[in-house]
Amino acid sequence: MAHAAPASRRRTTSTRPSTDVLSPRAHRVASVAVPVGLGLIYGYWVAADRRAGGEITGWNLLLGFVSAVVFILLFVAIRAVSGQMRREMHAIMWAAFTGCAVGFLYSQTGHSVVRSSLMGLAFGAACFVVLFYRYYTHEDAEGRRTS
């Protein structure tokens, strides 16, 4: 007579091994270090574009630091809010942030407002397409993230 094999009492949550190799502490440090690092790079880039190879002035330093602080604050705010949104709004928020950042950076080189706006729109649109595809392929039919 055939009998069913006894089931294991251990519950497994996933059959896939975890790809997360960093500790929770490393994630906490990275959640602060990444926005600050990117903001400082962005601020330096804005200041360097504005001075166009000329001398470094106090106003140039102020512009760089203010740009860095605004970039960091917006990056952290968008990262905190966009995680709870549907994929369309999630992608739109990051695309708008990227487009505005690139447009402002491009405007510091001395080009016209129209050309800077078009450059920001182009980068924002490309960013939206890439991010929407990524979020669309990483959600199930109800909009819950699978990874």
N, C-alpha and C positions, 0 to 999 in steps of 0.2 A: 504494500500500500504506500502511495506517495504522500509526503507531508511537505508543507511549506517550510522553507528555511527560516530560522529565527531572524528577526530584524534587529539591527543594531540599535541600542538605546541612545547613542550619541546623535545629536541633531547637527546636521551640517547646513550652513547657510548658503554656501556656494561651492560648486564643483571646481571653479577656476581658482588658481592660486592668486593671492593678492600681488599686484604689481607695485604697490606702495612700499618703497624701501626706506623712506625717511621716517623718523620718529615724529610723534605729535609735537614735540618741542621744536623740531626743525621746521615744521609747517607754521607754527606760531611766529618764529623768527622770520621766515620767508614772507608771511603775510604783512610784515612791516617793512622788511628790507627791499622787497621788489618795488612797491610804490615809491619809496624814498629814492632808491637807485635810479629808477626810470625818470622820476621828477627832476633829480639833479642833472641827469644827462639832458633832459629836455630844456631845462633852464639855461644850462651852459650853451646849448645849441641855439636857443633864441638870442641870447646875448651875443654870441659869436656872429650870427647872421646880421644882427642889428649894427654892430660896429664895423662890419665889412673889412676886417683886416686893419682897422685903424687902432688908435690908442684906447686903452681901457679907462673908462670914466666911472664916476660914482653912479650916474644915472644908468649906465650900462649894467653895472653890478646889481642895482636895485631891480631893473627890469628882469634880469636873470633869476634872482631870488623870488620875486613875486610870481613869475611864470612857473617856477618850480613848485611853489606852495600851492598855487591854484591847480596845477596839474595833479599833484598828490591828493589834494582834497577831492577833486572830481573823480579821480581814479578810484579812491576808496569808497566814495559814495555810490558810484555806479556799480562797483563790485558787490557792495552790500545789498543794493536794491534789486539788481538785475537777476539774481539767482532765483527769486520767487516768481519771475514773470514767464509768460509763455515764450516760445522760441522766436516768434515774430518781434515782440517788443524787446526781448533780450538782444537780438541781433541789431535792431534799430538803435538801441541805446549805445551799444559799443561802436556802431558805425558812425553815429552822430558825434560821439566823443573823438573818434579817430579823425573824422573829416574836419572838425573844428580845430583840432590840434595841428593837423597838417596845413590847413588853410592859414592859421595864425602864423605858423612857422614860416610859410612861404611868403606871407605879407611882410615879414621883417627883412626880406632881401631887397625891398624897394619896388616890387612889382605892383601893378594896379590892384584895386580892390576886386574888380571883376575877375581878373585872371586868378587871384588868390582864392576867390570863392569857387570858381570853376575847378581849380585844382583840389580844393577841399571836398567838393561834391564828387569828383571822380574817385578820390581815395575812399570816401565814405561809401559810395556805391559798391566799389570792389570789396570793401570790408564787409558790407552787408551780405553780398552774395556768398562769400566764403563762410562767414559765421552762420548764416541761415542754413547752409548746407550741412555744416558741422552739427548744429543743434538739431536739425531735422533727422539726421542719421543716428543721433544718440538719444532719442526719445521714443517711447512707445506711442500707440494710437491715442491714449488719453493725455499725453503731454508730460508724463513722468519720466524723469531722466533715468536711463538704464546704466549709466556708468558714473 
